[in-house]
Amino acid sequence: MMTNQTANAAQEFLTVNHGDRQHQIVNIELMMRRHQPEEVVDFLVRLSLQYKKTLARSIRRDRSDPFINELVARRFRIRMAINTIRKEVRAA
């Protein structure tokens, strides 16, 4: 089981502030109620791979597309959340 502190830290990586609003890439807290940490990590890894494929397609189509920046940022945030969860799982 994951501690609330770790879930909150992972959620912070997966929440993007846009000034007057917030966007959650994934709601970790909801997922943690129904799934084990390893399952959440597996989901996040698959999501990151999906973003990687989308990123590659976007780069092939138009290298100047600002959506590329968004995909890179999302992949980074997902990787940081994965690392946060894995660190706790290894320590347990």
Phi, psi and omega in degrees: 000145182265143178286158177298324180298316179292318178299318179295318179297316178296319180296324178299322177293331185264010179241124182251127177270128178245049180074270185271357180213164178240148177234124176266120175295316177214143175267093183296320184300318178294316180298322183292337177291333187247347187224155176286156180306321180297323178291322178295317178299315179302317178298315181296324177296315179297321178296318178298319178295323177296317176297325178298317178295317179296320178299315180298317178297318180295320179294318178296324184283310184201103184294342181265002181295124180296343177298334178300318178299318179297316180295318178298316180297317180296316179299318178299313181297320178296316179299320179294321177295318177300313180299321179297314181291315180299322179301317179289320180299318178294325182286337183285000000 
